[in-house]
Amino acid sequence: MAIKKPEWPEAGDLVIGTVKSITSYGAYVTLDEYDKEGLLHISEVSSGWVRNIRSFVREGQKLVLKVLRVDTEKRHVDLSLRRVTKSEKREKTLSWKRDRKTESLMRGVAEKSKIPVEEIYEKVGSKIEESFGGLYEGLEKTARDGVDVLLEISVPEDLAAAIAKVVKEKIKISMVKVKGILELRCTKPNGVTLIQESLLSAQKIEKPRGTTVRVYAVAPPRYNIEVLAEDYKEAERIMEKATETALKYMKKLGGEGVFKREK
């Protein structure tokens, strides 16, 4: 999300628009992100013949549109619906929803910290964007990993605490889970203790904040191992590291083991 949007969009930009009125030659659309109005000409509604524009758009409908031309002097913007691809529509819709969510979160931070929202953007908005590739991305990471991610980029402590509290309440982090079975055996007199140490070594591996490794007994020598992470690629990487650590530790102590992936 940009801290401050330009006054006008540029040719080629994707915009979110709400259909204001429909005529025989096209539809007038309010550009939600710019507080401007544009024209969606009937020739830019569909790649096929349009007999009745109302078969394609209706008043109050939100659309993802491509900007064709901008005339700031005449305050005129030409728009196209037919030139927006499915992937562009999906990505722009997601981006727009995230921007709205971000604005809501920042207003929540302003209320909690008693600091005007414009001042919060000025103090930390650009800093978070630059550090995490986007303001929402930084807020989401804070919700996942805690206030330290903000303190590490020198966000003032009181403001960092307010942001962390708001995002923890408002952003629900979705995690993925992968599971498997570790079969560990050790015939030494203290074999049970050595197996426990091996399992503990898997849980203690270095991993990203917010990622968890959980191990628990099914029926010895079988032990469940579960990894919770942000995405499957990360979860699989952590699972591989955890199981390799446990098996190597077990072998080093004179035992043996195997890992079976659970689908």
C-alpha positions in Angstrom: 0.0 0.0 0.0 1.4 3.5 -0.9 1.5 5.8 2.1 0.1 8.5 -0.1 -1.4 7.8 -3.5 -0.9 10.2 -6.4 -3.9 12.4 -7.3 -4.5 10.7 -10.6 -3.9 7.1 -12.0 -1.6 6.6 -15.0 -2.3 4.9 -18.3 -1.9 1.2 -17.8 -2.8 1.2 -14.1 -5.3 -1.2 -12.8 -8.0 0.5 -10.6 -11.0 -0.5 -8.6 -14.2 1.3 -9.7 -17.8 1.5 -8.7 -20.4 1.9 -11.5 -22.2 5.1 -10.8 -24.5 5.4 -13.8 -25.1 3.6 -17.1 -25.9 5.2 -20.5 -26.4 3.8 -24.0 -22.7 4.5 -24.8 -21.1 3.4 -21.6 -20.9 3.6 -17.9 -19.6 6.3 -15.6 -17.4 4.8 -12.9 -16.2 6.3 -9.6 -12.5 5.4 -9.0 -12.5 4.2 -5.4 -8.8 4.8 -4.8 -8.6 8.3 -6.3 -12.0 9.9 -5.7 -12.2 10.6 -9.4 -14.7 9.6 -12.1 -13.9 7.8 -15.4 -15.8 6.5 -18.4 -16.1 2.9 -19.4 -17.1 3.1 -23.1 -19.3 0.4 -24.4 -16.6 -0.6 -26.9 -14.3 -1.4 -23.9 -16.8 -3.6 -22.0 -16.3 -6.9 -23.8 -14.2 -8.3 -26.7 -17.5 -9.4 -28.3 -20.5 -7.4 -29.5 -22.4 -5.7 -26.7 -26.0 -5.3 -27.5 -27.0 -4.2 -24.0 -24.4 -2.9 -21.6 -26.6 -3.8 -18.7 -26.0 -7.4 -19.5 -22.4 -6.9 -18.4 -22.4 -4.2 -15.7 -24.9 -2.7 -13.2 -25.1 0.3 -11.0 -23.2 -0.1 -7.7 -21.0 -3.0 -9.1 -17.3 -2.9 -8.3 -15.0 -3.6 -11.2 -11.3 -4.1 -11.8 -10.5 -1.8 -14.8 -7.5 -0.8 -16.8 -6.7 2.9 -17.4 -6.4 3.7 -21.1 -6.0 7.5 -21.0 -5.9 10.3 -18.5 -6.5 14.0 -19.2 -6.0 15.9 -16.0 -7.0 19.2 -17.5 -10.3 18.0 -18.7 -10.5 15.7 -15.6 -11.2 12.8 -17.8 -10.2 9.1 -17.5 -10.9 6.4 -20.1 -11.3 2.9 -18.8 -11.4 -0.7 -20.1 -13.0 -3.8 -18.7 -12.2 -6.1 -21.6 -8.5 -5.6 -21.4 -8.2 -6.9 -17.8 -7.0 -10.5 -17.6 -8.3 -12.9 -15.0 -5.0 -13.0 -13.2 -4.8 -9.1 -13.2 -8.3 -9.1 -11.7 -7.5 -11.6 -9.0 -4.2 -9.8 -8.1 -5.7 -6.3 -8.0 -8.7 -7.5 -6.0 -6.4 -9.0 -3.4 -4.2 -5.9 -3.3 -7.2 -3.7 -2.9 -8.6 -5.8 0.0 -5.2 -5.7 1.7 -5.0 -2.0 1.3 -8.4 -1.6 3.0 -7.4 -4.0 5.7 -4.2 -2.0 6.3 -6.1 1.3 6.6 -8.4 -0.2 9.1 -5.5 -1.6 11.1 -3.7 1.7 11.1 -6.8 3.5 12.3 -7.0 1.0 15.1 -3.4 1.7 16.0 -4.2 5.5 16.0 -7.0 5.0 18.4 -5.0 2.8 20.8 -1.9 5.0 20.7 -3.8 8.3 20.7 -1.6 9.4 17.8 -3.2 10.8 14.5 -3.1 8.1 11.8 -1.3 10.5 9.4 1.5 10.9 12.0 1.8 7.1 12.4 2.2 6.8 8.6 4.8 9.5 8.7 6.8 8.0 11.6 6.8 4.3 10.6 4.9 3.7 7.4 7.8 4.0 5.0 10.2 2.2 7.4 7.9 -0.8 7.6 7.3 -0.8 3.8 11.0 -0.7 3.0 11.9 -3.4 5.5 9.2 -5.9 4.6 8.2 -5.1 1.0 4.9 -3.6 1.9 3.0 -2.2 4.9 0.5 -5.0 5.2 3.4 -7.6 4.9 5.1 -5.9 7.8 1.9 -5.9 9.9 1.3 -9.5 9.1 4.8 -10.5 10.1 4.3 -8.6 13.4 1.1 -10.6 14.0 3.0 -13.8 13.4 6.4 -13.1 15.1 5.6 -10.4 17.7 6.8 -6.9 18.5 10.5 -7.7 18.1 10.3 -7.5 14.3 9.3 -3.8 14.7 11.9 -3.0 17.4 14.6 -4.5 15.1 13.9 -1.8 12.5 13.9 0.9 15.2 10.1 1.5 15.5 9.6 3.5 18.7 8.8 1.0 21.6 5.4 2.5 22.5 4.2 2.6 18.9 5.6 -0.9 18.2 3.7 -2.2 21.2 0.4 -0.6 20.0 0.9 -1.9 16.5 1.6 -5.4 17.8 -1.4 -5.5 20.0 -3.8 -4.4 17.3 -2.5 -6.8 14.6 -2.5 -9.7 17.0 -6.2 -9.1 17.6 -7.2 -8.4 14.0 -4.9 -10.5 11.7 -5.6 -14.3 11.8 -2.5 -16.1 10.6 -3.2 -19.3 8.7 -0.7 -22.0 9.2 -0.2 -25.3 7.4 0.6 -28.7 9.1 2.7 -31.6 7.8 3.0 -34.8 9.8 5.0 -38.0 9.9 6.1 -40.9 12.0 9.5 -41.4 13.6 10.3 -45.1 14.6 13.2 -45.0 17.1 14.8 -48.0 18.8 17.6 -48.3 21.3 18.5 -51.5 23.2 20.7 -49.9 25.8 19.6 -50.0 29.4 18.8 -46.2 29.3 17.3 -46.5 25.8 14.0 -44.7 26.7 16.0 -41.7 28.0 18.1 -41.7 24.9 15.1 -41.8 22.6 13.6 -38.9 24.5 16.8 -36.9 24.0 16.7 -37.7 20.2 13.1 -36.4 20.0 14.0 -33.3 22.0 16.8 -32.6 19.6 14.2 -32.5 16.8 12.1 -30.0 18.6 15.1 -27.8 19.4 16.3 -27.2 15.9 16.8 -23.7 14.7 13.7 -22.5 12.9 11.8 -19.3 11.9 9.8 -17.6 14.6 6.2 -18.7 14.6 7.2 -22.2 13.3 6.6 -25.1 15.7 7.8 -28.7 15.9 5.7 -31.0 18.0 6.6 -34.7 18.9 4.5 -37.1 20.9 4.2 -40.8 21.4 1.8 -42.9 19.5 2.9 -46.3 20.8 6.7 -46.8 21.3 8.7 -47.2 19.1 6.4 -45.0 17.0 6.3 -41.2 17.6 4.3 -38.6 15.7 6.1 -35.5 14.5 4.2 -32.4 13.3 5.4 -29.2 11.9 3.3 -26.0 11.7 4.6 -23.3 9.3 3.5 -20.4 7.1 3.5 -22.6 3.9 4.1 -26.1 2.7 7.5 -25.4 1.3 8.7 -24.1 4.7 7.0 -26.9 6.6 8.6 -29.6 4.5 12.0 -28.0 4.9 11.6 -27.9 8.7 10.3 -31.4 8.8 13.3 -32.7 6.9 15.7 -30.8 9.2 13.9 -32.1 12.4 13.8 -35.7 11.4 17.4 -35.8 10.1 18.5 -34.3 13.4 16.6 -36.9 15.5 17.8 -39.9 13.4 21.5 -38.7 13.4 21.3 -38.2 17.2 19.7 -41.6 17.7 22.4 -43.3 15.6 25.2 -41.4 17.5 23.8 -42.8 20.8 23.8 -46.3 19.5 20.2 -46.7 18.4 18.4 -46.7 15.1 15.4 -45.2 13.5 13.4 -44.5 10.3 11.1 -41.7 9.2 7.8 -42.3 7.4 6.0 -39.4 5.8 2.3 -39.2 6.6 0.0 -38.1 3.8 
